[in-house]
């Protein structure tokens, strides 16, 4: 490697080494997939979570659910079980 590329690669290796020193329990990771979805919905409620094509005729207009809508949908489903 040369110059800038070499220092960039070394910096990434240092970053990875630093990250690996932090135990998983100390990283504030969500306990479940649902918790990850709720955290994302609280942070970015209007971001798309999923887009689906209703049918081949409407491929230009996908049906989209935001993170907030998806978290609500899942929460309702979980409360019914």
Order of alpha helices (4+ residues) and beta strands (2+ residues): alpha-alpha-beta-beta-alpha
